[in-house]
């Protein structure tokens, strides 16, 4: 009897805690987030919101507030008074839900979009594509792991089809970025090899998804920052009461000129002082060997396009510029940059994605760029004009025609000269 009591004193609390966890995660999910919480999450740019599902699914299902997903990367953090979230709060009848930070390139965005397919179906979205994503390696493994968790991977595996070239491609990319171990790695190996998951695989995946779904519902409201209170709400009343594009643009130009007085690159004063000045003497010519024309990112973009096609989402794609003074100083090959832009636009338009705002040649305009590669001030005003027109007006039903040749190494490594693009079209797309 004494031994039983001793064993219970040791293992009893552990067993009881385990039982309580099972009960907790077996209860029906009834958690609801307030509209205020949705608005905070929409501009938080938090990895918690990006990786999890509860808040973003609820927000994008909220027809009253009308959240519209804006996908991108680090440019979305440039929250001045002309930022699309501020402009929308002042003038428009929708609220951007921002998905993006440094490192959220196409593959993390794919898993993000895949996790909210029902909310994306037949809806509109804005997708910012930075040519700087298209490096030789593509998305870095640490960044991918930071923004992409087991919940998104397992949600995708529930529907993954080993007969689909897109799902086999995604599985191969997962193995490259997160490795072959664990539930996700083992299942991805099967999909990549074209083999179906068995009933045990699906039981394990479904069980883990159920547990993660409960965890998400319970804890997704935590770790959301105060960007709305700090950057969005205080700037709303700084804008004119009535929308006038020309007035806003000129005001943005003056604001940018006022905030870029201490440097020759006409970037924001604080950015120059903190990010450029300490290493300026080492940065001249530092980008002369950069090349964005060959990258696995083109295949990653293709799986995003396929996801948009599957949900019949109507999407505006935005291609931002680089700061003209900065590219001259660093030696960035702008002909290479424009070929990259041409390759991206070719991949979009050949498959029916015809809504493209190409800002790639606007990097020399006054107050268009907040820093070296991110738009701000006047750039945001232009961005908002076009995105609002797209979102607020009825658009033709998209007619997408996907071609899996854009998943190939041949396309990823193609030097996109005009002649090469036409040759690829003739030999690979038109056959």
QUIWO-V323808 format. One line per field, one symbol per residue. psi: psi as a letter, one per 20 degrees, with the letter a starting at -180 (. if undefined). A space follows every 50 residues. Layout:
psi=???
This chain:
psi=gghghgghhgighgggggghggggjiqqojppqrhghghghhjhkqhggg hahgghgggiinhghmpppopbcihiinmaijqhhggghghrkropopnq rpimagghhghgghilghhipjrqrpopophihlrhhbpqgggghhipah ggghgghhipoiiphghhgggghghhhirirrgggghhggghijpqqrhg ghggghghggghgggghhjiiqkpakhghhhfghigiiqqhqpogggggh hhgggghhjlijqiilrpghggghhgghjhiiipjijhjqpjioqihhhh hhhghhghghikqopppporaqphhghggijpohhgghhgghgghghghi jjninpoojhjjiiqpjhphbhjpqrdhghggghgghggggiqpqqpqnq nqojhiiqhgghjpolqgghghgggghhhi.
